[in-house]
Amino acid sequence: MQSNNRVLDDLAKVANGAVSTLVGMKGEAEALVRQQLERLLSEMDVAQRDEFEAVKAMAQKARTEQEKLEKRVAELEAQLAKASPKKKTKK
């Protein structure tokens, strides 16, 4: 009976060690994959999230300014059309 308990204890220790090893390997594998992805992305010249968000904000601001300017030009053209008399064309 003692030898059965000892065998079970040994098996439990081996299983526990295997689990610990697998957990360690998982962490190492994740770190390796992360490094490889970061290297690949840097080689591909992909923008970082904060850089993308900054450019996106700049584009939105430029779009808003463009819309304001388009509206202002339309208003000025309307004023100009009212101010200048239309010329009659000869037929």
Backbone as a ProteinNet text record, in pm:
[ID]
protein_1_A
[PRIMARY]
MQSNNRVLDDLAKVANGAVSTLVGMKGEAEALVRQQLERLLSEMDVAQRDEFEAVKAMAQKARTEQEKLEKRVAELEAQLAKASPKKKTKK
[TERTIARY]
81.2	0	86	197.6	289.9	348.8	380.8	443.5	343.9	216.1	113.9	103.2	105.5	99	222	335.9	460.1	457.2	406.9	396.8	301.1	188.9	92.8	151.6	225.5	291.4	392.7	469.1	566.9	497.9	389.1	314.2	258	209.3	156.2	266.3	385.4	497.7	538.4	542.7	578.7	474	347	240	246.7	272.3	283.1	400.7	511.7	628.4	601.1	528.6	495.4	405.4	309.5	219.7	298.9	388.5	471.2	556.2	611.5	693.1	609.2	489.5	401.7	361.1	335.8	300.6	418	537.6	656.7	677.1	656.2	671	566.8	446.7	340.6	382.1	434.3	479.4	590.5	685.2	795.5	745.2	652.3	597.2	522.4	444.3	371.7	468.7	574	673.3	741.6	774.9	840.7	749.1	623.9	528	509.5	498.5	482.1	602.5	722.8	843.2	844.8	809.7	810.1	706.1	587.5	484.1	525.7	585.1	631.4	739.8	830	934.8	873.8	781.2	716.1	640	566.6	490.5	582	693.9	786.3	851.4	877.1	933.2	832.2	704.8	599.3	564.5	622.8	599.1	451.3	392.5	253.5	248.9	151.5	140.5	94.6	147.7	103.3	-37.1	-108.3	-245.6	-252.2	-161.6	-166.3	-135.1	-44.1	-14.4	-136.1	-201.8	-321.2	-430.1	-452.4	-556	-524.4	-396.7	-357.5	-385.5	-350.1	-374.3	-524.1	-597.6	-742.9	-805.3	-760.3	-811.4	-776.4	-655.5	-614.9	-702.6	-732	-815	-957	-1010.5	-1144.6	-1148.4	-1045.3	-1038	-1028.8	-946	-932	-1064.2	-1135.7	-1265.4	-1365.3	-1367.2	-1456.4	-1422.7	-1294.2	-1250.9	-1288.5	-1272.3	-1306.9	-1455.9	-1539	-1683.3	-1720.4	-1654.7	-1679.6	-1640.9	-1525.1	-1478.5	-1569.7	-1617	-1709.2	-1836.9	-1886.7	-2007.3	-1981.4	-1866.9	-1832	-1817.4	-1754.8	-1740	-1877.4	-1966.4	-2101.5	-2173.7	-2158.2	-2220.2	-2163.4	-2032.6	-1969.2	-2010.3	-2020.9	-2064.9	-2208	-2291.9	-2430.7	-2435.9	-2355	-2350.3	-2300.3	-2200.3	-2144	-2246.5	-2322.2	-2423.8	-2533	-2569.3	-2671	-2617.6	-2490.7	-2432.6	-2406.3	-2365.3	-2332.2	-2452.7	-2485.3	-2598.6	-2561.3	-2661.2	-2637.5	-2627.9	-2534.2	-2516.4	-2607	-2666.7	-2751.3	-2663.4	-2692.3	-2616.5	-2694.1	-2624	-2687.6	-2704	-2818.6	-2844.1	-2835.9
-118.7	0	125.7	118.7	231.7	261.1	155.5	176.3	238.4	202.9	264	414	450.4	592.6	666.4	601.5	662.8	681.8	582.1	591.5	704.6	712.6	819.3	956.6	965.4	1091.7	1130.4	1032.9	1059.9	1105.3	1037.9	1077.1	1218.6	1251.2	1385.7	1490.2	1458.8	1552.4	1571.3	1461.7	1469.7	1551.3	1524.6	1598.6	1746.6	1775.6	1914.2	1983.8	1914.5	1969.6	1992.9	1899.9	1914.2	2035.2	2054.7	2169.8	2299.4	2303.5	2422.9	2451.7	2345.9	2361.7	2413.8	2359.5	2404	2550.2	2591.6	2731.2	2821.7	2780.2	2857.3	2864	2751.7	2748.1	2836.9	2838.9	2922.9	3069.6	3111.1	3249.8	3283.8	3193.1	3215.2	3220.6	3131.9	3129.9	3259.8	3307.5	3433.3	3549.5	3552.7	3659.9	3653.1	3533	3516.1	3558.7	3517.5	3555.2	3706.9	3766.4	3912	3984.1	3937.1	3998.8	3987.8	3870.6	3850.3	3939.1	3950.4	4035.8	4182.3	4226.5	4364.9	4391.8	4296.5	4311.7	4318.2	4228.8	4224.7	4354.5	4402.5	4526.1	4646.2	4647.8	4760.3	4756.8	4638.4	4626.1	4666.9	4643.5	4678.1	4826.5	4898.2	5041.9	5069.7	4992.7	5010.8	5116	5205.5	5313.9	5260.6	5322.5	5290.2	5346.7	5296.4	5339.2	5488.9	5538.6	5680.6	5769.6	5725.9	5802.2	5805.6	5691.2	5682.8	5775.2	5773.4	5857.4	6005.5	6042.6	6182.7	6226.9	6143.9	6177.6	6180.8	6090.7	6088.2	6217.9	6264.4	6390	6507.6	6507.1	6614.1	6613.3	6495.5	6484	6532.8	6499.8	6545.8	6697.9	6755.6	6901.2	6966.1	6910.2	6964	6954.8	6845.5	6827.4	6933	6959.7	7061.1	7198.9	7229.8	7358.3	7369.8	7262.3	7262.8	7289.9	7226.5	7246.9	7391.6	7449.8	7590.8	7681	7653.2	7734.6	7720.6	7599.6	7579.7	7660.3	7659.8	7736.2	7885.5	7931.8	8073.7	8115	8032.6	8062.4	8070.9	7978.8	7981.4	8110.2	8152.9	8278	8397.1	8400.6	8511.3	8513.3	8397.2	8390.3	8440.3	8406	8453.1	8604.7	8658.8	8804.3	8872.1	8815.2	8871	8867.6	8761	8748.4	8853.3	8883.9	8985.1	9125	9147.7	9281.1	9320.6	9229.1	9264.4	9240.3	9339.4	9320.1	9220.6	9148.5	9050.7	9124	9085.2	9144.1	9071.9	9150.5	9090.9	9050.6	8938.2	8892.8	8926	8967.6	8999.1	8872	8863.6	8746.6	8782.1
0	0	0	75.7	82.4	-54.6	-127.9	-258.5	-357	-344.3	-430.2	-403.8	-275.3	-239.9	-291.2	-278.5	-323.5	-475.6	-548.1	-693.2	-731.8	-662.4	-690.8	-659	-549.3	-514.3	-621.8	-668.7	-773.5	-902.7	-938	-1057.6	-1043.1	-925.7	-901.3	-914.9	-863.4	-874.4	-1020.5	-1095.7	-1237.3	-1313.7	-1286.6	-1354.1	-1318.4	-1192.5	-1147.2	-1215.8	-1226	-1294.4	-1441.9	-1503.8	-1646	-1668.5	-1579.5	-1591	-1575.9	-1478.6	-1458.5	-1582.1	-1639.3	-1759.7	-1875.6	-1891.8	-2000.2	-1982.8	-1859.7	-1833.3	-1870.9	-1834	-1870	-2019.9	-2087.5	-2232.8	-2300.3	-2244.7	-2300.3	-2294.2	-2180.6	-2165.7	-2263.2	-2278.6	-2372.3	-2516.5	-2549.8	-2685.9	-2715.1	-2618.7	-2637.7	-2658.7	-2579	-2591.6	-2728.3	-2772.7	-2902.4	-3017	-3011.3	-3115.9	-3117.1	-2999.2	-2989.4	-3052.3	-3021.5	-3077.7	-3229.7	-3279.5	-3424.1	-3492.8	-3432.7	-3490.6	-3489	-3379	-3371	-3475.8	-3493	-3593.9	-3733.3	-3761.1	-3891.6	-3918.7	-3820.6	-3838.4	-3857.1	-3786.2	-3802.6	-3940.5	-3993.2	-4127.9	-4234.1	-4205.8	-4300.9	-4293.8	-4200.6	-4183.7	-4157.1	-4066.8	-4027	-3916.7	-3925.4	-3827.6	-3691.9	-3588.5	-3453.2	-3432.7	-3335.3	-3308.3	-3278	-3192.9	-3156.4	-3276.7	-3362.9	-3484.4	-3576.3	-3589.5	-3673.3	-3621	-3490.1	-3430.3	-3449.8	-3439.6	-3459	-3602.5	-3698.8	-3839.5	-3868.2	-3807.5	-3825.5	-3774.3	-3657.8	-3602.1	-3693	-3746.8	-3838.8	-3964.2	-4015.8	-4135.7	-4107.8	-3990.5	-3954.7	-3943.9	-3884.1	-3871.1	-4009	-4096.5	-4232	-4307.5	-4289	-4355.8	-4308.5	-4178.8	-4122.9	-4179	-4184	-4239	-4386.5	-4460.9	-4603	-4621.1	-4540.5	-4550.5	-4518.4	-4417.6	-4384	-4500.6	-4560.2	-4672.3	-4794.1	-4820.7	-4932.8	-4911.9	-4789.9	-4757.9	-4775.4	-4728.8	-4739.5	-4885.8	-4967.4	-5110.2	-5176.1	-5142.2	-5199.4	-5160.3	-5035	-4990.4	-5066.6	-5081.9	-5153.9	-5300.7	-5361.8	-5501.4	-5515.1	-5417.1	-5420	-5405.3	-5315.2	-5297.9	-5424.9	-5485.6	-5608.3	-5721.3	-5728.7	-5832.9	-5814.3	-5692	-5664.9	-5692.7	-5662.3	-5674.7	-5819.4	-5900.8	-6039.6	-6129.2	-6212.8	-6304.4	-6414	-6456.1	-6563	-6695.7	-6775.4	-6907.8	-7005.9	-7091.6	-7194.8	-7312.2	-7366.6	-7482.6	-7608.2	-7713.2	-7841.6	-7921.9	-7987.3	-8071.2	-8214.1
[MASK]
+++++++++++++++++++++++++++++++++++++++++++++++++++++++++++++++++++++++++++++++++++++++++++

